[in-house]
Amino acid sequence: MLFKDHVYDKISVQLLENFFIIMDNERRGQLIDFAVLKNFTKFLSTIETSYMEFLYNQDFENLIIENSLKFYKPVIQETLSKDYNFIKFFNNGLHILHSEEARLNNYLPIKTINKVITIYKDLIFFSNSSHLLRSGFIDLLKKGDMEMIRKTYEIFTQDQKSQDLMINIYKMFIKQHFMLLIESNEKICTSTDGPREVTYKTNFVDEFIFFYLENQKMLNEAFGTNNMFNVAYKEVLENVQCSNARFNNSYVLPFYIDKNLKKSLSNHSSESLLMIDSIVGIFPSLPDKDIFIDVHRNLVKLLFNCI
């Protein structure tokens, strides 16, 4: 306590100031002696001021965080204020995280490093998620850039607010593309056409199967085991189908099966098996599964009554 009061406290301001000057110099690319910083933090960790309390404490960690924010905040704000490329900004942000983690690992304990990196993630990504994701994430989805989609997902799902925003953007993306699929087939139909006519006049079901499986593949590759995105995907498909009875697969699909069964009655079992596999694949997307079963059952009865 005497050492703290009569020695350290009298020189601590200058010591800490020099400590942070060396830190910032290294961030700017200067060569430094990491041993100096490491020995200083080790020194703070060994001086016990009272029972289990050391000179290296939460106040010192807060100063490190404050200094780090002071150094990087202007850089991030300047980058965001200009016209920027999302991928370039994102990769630069990851570079800052990785290089800082490697740098701090030379002289700080892991608990402090984790706190600093958490603050960096918020500064670079999470506090700017609305701006970054609304412009960048939607473009990645449109381009189908799986590598960047996965990287973006891995970072932003660490923050609940950012993850929720990603899910909403993803839902909007799926809805837009599903609506385009429906609109392209609506042009072929008349105002009085129903689900049966959709089956015989258009390729809607085949196109939907391709659309569904391609997006399901993207779900698995980009978002892995995160079921929230899978639930969002099914929710969008169900809502859009419910709002358009003519292109609701709960009604259309039975007629599609009926048409293909009639084609395959003359021993084309391989085609039937492929069709069944396709139907099983998209079955989770049906909004009214009980209606599908009822319509399908009635059509099968009619089919076999005619044989």
C-alpha positions as CSV (number, residue, x, y, z in Angstrom):
1,M,0.0,0.0,0.0
2,L,2.9,2.3,0.8
3,F,4.4,1.5,-2.6
4,K,1.1,2.3,-4.3
5,D,0.5,5.5,-2.5
6,H,4.0,7.0,-2.5
7,V,5.6,5.5,-5.7
8,Y,3.1,4.2,-8.3
9,D,0.4,6.7,-7.9
10,K,2.9,9.5,-8.4
11,I,4.1,8.1,-11.7
12,S,1.1,6.1,-12.9
13,V,-0.3,8.9,-15.2
14,Q,3.0,9.2,-17.1
15,L,3.4,5.4,-17.2
16,L,0.0,4.8,-18.6
17,E,0.4,7.6,-21.1
18,N,3.6,6.1,-22.4
19,F,2.0,2.6,-22.4
20,F,-0.7,3.8,-24.8
21,I,1.6,5.8,-26.9
22,I,3.6,2.6,-27.6
23,M,0.4,0.7,-28.3
24,D,-0.7,3.3,-30.9
25,N,2.7,3.5,-32.5
26,E,2.6,-0.2,-33.1
27,R,-0.9,0.1,-34.6
28,R,0.5,2.6,-37.0
29,G,3.1,0.1,-38.2
30,Q,6.1,1.0,-36.0
31,L,8.3,-1.7,-34.6
32,I,8.2,-1.8,-30.8
33,D,9.6,-3.9,-28.0
34,F,6.5,-6.0,-26.9
35,A,8.5,-7.1,-23.9
36,V,8.2,-3.6,-22.4
37,L,4.4,-3.7,-22.6
38,K,4.3,-7.3,-21.4
39,N,6.5,-6.6,-18.4
40,F,4.5,-3.6,-17.5
41,T,1.2,-5.6,-17.4
42,K,2.9,-8.4,-15.6
43,F,4.2,-5.8,-13.0
44,L,0.6,-4.5,-12.5
45,S,-0.7,-8.0,-12.1
46,T,1.8,-8.9,-9.3
47,I,1.4,-5.8,-7.1
48,E,-1.4,-6.6,-4.7
49,T,-2.9,-3.5,-3.2
50,S,-5.3,-5.3,-0.8
51,Y,-6.6,-8.8,-0.5
52,M,-6.9,-10.2,-4.1
53,E,-6.9,-6.7,-5.6
54,F,-4.1,-5.7,-7.9
55,L,-2.9,-2.6,-9.8
56,Y,-4.1,-4.5,-12.9
57,N,-7.8,-4.1,-12.4
58,Q,-11.0,-3.2,-14.1
59,D,-10.0,0.5,-14.3
60,F,-6.9,-0.4,-16.2
61,E,-9.0,-2.6,-18.6
62,N,-11.4,0.3,-19.1
63,L,-8.5,2.6,-20.0
64,I,-7.3,0.1,-22.6
65,I,-10.8,-0.1,-24.1
66,E,-11.1,3.7,-24.1
67,N,-7.8,4.1,-25.8
68,S,-8.7,1.5,-28.4
69,L,-12.0,3.2,-29.2
70,K,-10.3,6.6,-29.4
71,F,-7.8,5.2,-32.0
72,Y,-10.3,3.3,-34.2
73,K,-13.5,5.2,-34.0
74,P,-12.5,8.1,-36.3
75,V,-11.2,5.5,-38.9
76,I,-14.5,3.6,-38.9
77,Q,-16.7,6.8,-39.0
78,E,-14.7,8.2,-41.9
79,T,-15.0,4.9,-43.9
80,L,-18.8,4.8,-43.4
81,S,-19.3,8.5,-44.3
82,K,-17.8,7.8,-47.8
83,D,-19.1,5.7,-50.6
84,Y,-17.9,2.3,-49.6
85,N,-17.9,-1.3,-50.8
86,F,-19.5,-3.6,-48.3
87,I,-17.2,-6.5,-48.9
88,K,-14.1,-4.3,-48.6
89,F,-15.4,-2.7,-45.4
90,F,-16.3,-6.1,-44.0
91,N,-12.9,-7.6,-44.7
92,N,-11.1,-4.6,-43.4
93,G,-13.2,-4.9,-40.2
94,L,-12.2,-8.6,-39.9
95,H,-8.6,-7.6,-40.5
96,I,-8.7,-5.1,-37.6
97,L,-10.2,-7.8,-35.3
98,H,-7.7,-10.4,-36.2
99,S,-4.6,-8.1,-36.2
100,E,-5.7,-6.5,-32.9
101,E,-6.3,-9.9,-31.3
102,A,-2.8,-11.1,-32.4
103,R,-1.3,-7.8,-31.3
104,L,-2.8,-7.7,-27.8
105,N,-2.1,-11.4,-27.3
106,N,1.6,-10.4,-27.0
107,Y,1.1,-8.5,-23.7
108,L,-2.4,-8.6,-22.3
109,P,-4.3,-11.5,-20.5
110,I,-7.0,-13.3,-22.5
111,K,-9.9,-11.8,-20.4
112,T,-8.9,-8.3,-21.4
113,I,-8.4,-9.3,-25.0
114,N,-11.9,-10.7,-25.1
115,K,-13.4,-7.5,-23.7
116,V,-11.5,-5.4,-26.3
117,I,-12.5,-7.6,-29.2
118,T,-16.2,-7.5,-28.1
119,I,-16.0,-3.7,-28.0
120,Y,-14.4,-3.7,-31.5
121,K,-17.2,-5.9,-32.9
122,D,-19.8,-3.5,-31.7
123,L,-17.9,-0.5,-33.0
124,I,-17.2,-1.9,-36.4
125,F,-20.2,-4.1,-37.1
126,F,-23.1,-4.2,-34.6
127,S,-23.5,-0.4,-34.0
128,N,-23.6,0.0,-37.8
129,S,-25.6,-3.1,-38.7
130,S,-28.6,-1.1,-39.9
131,H,-26.5,0.7,-42.5
132,L,-24.3,-2.2,-43.4
133,L,-26.8,-5.0,-43.7
134,R,-29.6,-3.0,-45.5
135,S,-27.2,-2.1,-48.3
136,G,-24.6,-5.0,-48.2
137,F,-26.4,-8.1,-47.1
138,I,-29.2,-7.8,-49.6
139,D,-26.6,-7.5,-52.4
140,L,-24.8,-10.6,-51.3
141,L,-28.1,-12.5,-51.4
142,K,-28.9,-11.3,-54.9
143,K,-25.5,-12.3,-56.1
144,G,-25.5,-15.6,-54.3
145,D,-22.1,-14.9,-52.9
146,M,-22.1,-17.9,-50.5
147,E,-18.7,-17.3,-48.9
148,M,-19.5,-13.7,-48.0
149,I,-23.0,-14.5,-46.9
150,R,-21.6,-17.1,-44.5
151,K,-18.9,-14.7,-43.2
152,T,-21.5,-12.0,-42.7
153,Y,-23.8,-14.4,-40.9
154,E,-21.1,-15.7,-38.6
155,I,-20.3,-12.1,-37.4
156,F,-23.7,-10.5,-37.2
157,T,-25.5,-13.4,-35.5
158,Q,-23.3,-12.7,-32.5
159,D,-25.6,-9.7,-31.9
160,Q,-29.3,-10.4,-31.4
161,K,-30.5,-7.1,-32.9
162,S,-28.3,-7.6,-36.0
163,Q,-29.5,-11.2,-36.4
164,D,-33.1,-10.1,-36.3
165,L,-32.4,-7.5,-39.0
166,M,-30.6,-10.2,-41.1
167,I,-33.7,-12.5,-40.9
168,N,-36.0,-9.6,-41.9
169,I,-33.8,-8.8,-44.9
170,Y,-33.7,-12.5,-45.9
171,K,-37.5,-12.7,-45.6
172,M,-37.9,-9.7,-47.9
173,F,-35.4,-11.2,-50.4
174,I,-37.3,-14.5,-50.5
175,K,-40.7,-12.8,-50.8
176,Q,-39.6,-10.6,-53.7
177,H,-38.2,-13.6,-55.7
178,F,-41.2,-15.8,-55.0
179,M,-43.5,-13.0,-56.1
180,L,-41.6,-12.7,-59.3
181,L,-42.0,-16.4,-59.9
182,I,-45.8,-16.1,-59.4
183,E,-46.1,-13.0,-61.5
184,S,-44.3,-14.7,-64.5
185,N,-46.9,-17.5,-64.4
186,E,-49.9,-15.2,-63.8
187,K,-49.3,-13.7,-67.2
188,I,-50.0,-17.0,-68.8
189,C,-53.4,-17.4,-67.0
190,T,-56.7,-15.7,-67.3
191,S,-58.6,-14.1,-64.4
192,T,-61.0,-17.1,-64.2
193,D,-58.3,-19.8,-64.1
194,G,-57.9,-21.8,-60.9
195,P,-55.3,-24.2,-59.5
196,R,-56.2,-26.9,-62.2
197,E,-55.6,-24.4,-65.0
198,V,-52.3,-23.3,-63.4
199,T,-51.1,-26.9,-63.6
200,Y,-52.0,-27.5,-67.2
201,K,-51.2,-24.0,-68.6
202,T,-47.9,-23.2,-66.7
203,N,-44.8,-24.9,-65.3
204,F,-45.4,-23.3,-61.9
205,V,-44.9,-26.4,-59.8
206,D,-41.7,-27.4,-61.5
207,E,-40.4,-23.9,-61.2
208,F,-41.4,-23.7,-57.6
209,I,-39.6,-27.1,-56.8
210,F,-36.4,-25.7,-58.4
211,F,-36.8,-22.4,-56.5
212,Y,-37.5,-24.1,-53.2
213,L,-34.6,-26.6,-53.4
214,E,-32.1,-24.0,-54.5
215,N,-33.0,-21.6,-51.7
216,Q,-33.0,-24.5,-49.2
217,K,-29.5,-25.4,-50.4
218,M,-28.4,-21.8,-49.7
219,L,-30.1,-21.9,-46.3
220,N,-28.1,-25.0,-45.3
221,E,-24.8,-23.7,-46.7
222,A,-25.0,-20.2,-45.4
223,F,-26.9,-20.5,-42.1
224,G,-26.1,-24.1,-41.1
225,T,-28.1,-25.3,-38.1
226,N,-29.7,-21.9,-37.3
227,N,-33.3,-22.9,-37.4
228,M,-34.5,-19.3,-37.2
229,F,-33.7,-18.7,-40.9
230,N,-35.3,-21.9,-41.9
231,V,-38.5,-21.0,-40.0
232,A,-38.4,-17.5,-41.7
233,Y,-38.1,-19.2,-45.1
234,K,-41.1,-21.4,-44.6
235,E,-43.1,-18.5,-43.1
236,V,-42.6,-16.3,-46.2
237,L,-43.6,-19.1,-48.6
238,E,-46.7,-20.0,-46.6
239,N,-47.8,-16.4,-46.2
240,V,-47.4,-15.6,-50.0
241,Q,-49.3,-18.8,-50.9
242,C,-52.1,-18.1,-48.5
243,S,-52.6,-14.6,-50.1
244,N,-52.9,-16.1,-53.6
245,A,-55.2,-19.1,-53.8
246,R,-54.5,-19.7,-57.5
247,F,-50.8,-20.3,-56.8
248,N,-51.2,-22.0,-53.4
249,N,-49.5,-25.3,-53.7
250,S,-51.9,-26.8,-51.2
251,Y,-54.5,-26.6,-54.1
252,V,-52.2,-26.7,-57.2
253,L,-50.0,-29.7,-56.2
254,P,-52.8,-32.3,-56.2
255,F,-53.6,-31.4,-59.8
256,Y,-49.9,-31.6,-60.7
257,I,-49.7,-35.1,-59.2
258,D,-52.9,-36.1,-60.9
259,K,-51.6,-35.0,-64.3
260,N,-48.3,-36.8,-63.8
261,L,-50.0,-40.0,-62.5
262,K,-52.1,-40.1,-65.6
263,K,-49.0,-39.8,-67.8
264,S,-47.1,-42.5,-65.9
265,L,-49.9,-45.1,-65.7
266,S,-48.3,-46.9,-68.7
267,N,-45.3,-48.2,-66.6
268,H,-43.1,-45.1,-66.3
269,S,-42.3,-45.9,-62.6
270,S,-39.0,-44.0,-62.6
271,E,-40.8,-40.8,-63.5
272,S,-43.3,-41.3,-60.7
273,L,-40.5,-41.9,-58.2
274,L,-38.8,-38.7,-59.2
275,M,-42.0,-36.8,-58.9
276,I,-42.7,-38.3,-55.5
277,D,-39.2,-37.3,-54.3
278,S,-39.8,-33.8,-55.5
279,I,-43.2,-33.6,-53.7
280,V,-41.7,-34.9,-50.5
281,G,-38.9,-32.2,-50.8
282,I,-41.4,-29.3,-51.0
283,F,-44.1,-30.7,-48.7
284,P,-42.9,-28.6,-45.7
285,S,-43.7,-25.4,-47.6
286,L,-47.4,-26.2,-48.0
287,P,-49.5,-23.8,-45.9
288,D,-52.6,-26.0,-45.8
289,K,-51.5,-29.6,-45.7
290,D,-54.9,-31.0,-44.7
291,I,-56.5,-29.3,-47.8
292,F,-53.8,-30.8,-50.0
293,I,-54.5,-34.3,-48.6
294,D,-58.3,-33.9,-49.1
295,V,-58.0,-32.6,-52.7
296,H,-55.3,-35.2,-53.5
297,R,-57.4,-38.1,-52.1
298,N,-60.5,-37.1,-54.1
299,L,-58.4,-36.9,-57.3
300,V,-56.9,-40.3,-56.7
301,K,-60.3,-41.8,-56.2
302,L,-61.5,-40.3,-59.5
303,L,-58.4,-41.6,-61.2
304,F,-58.7,-45.2,-60.1
305,N,-62.5,-45.2,-60.6
306,C,-61.8,-44.4,-64.3
307,I,-59.3,-47.2,-64.7
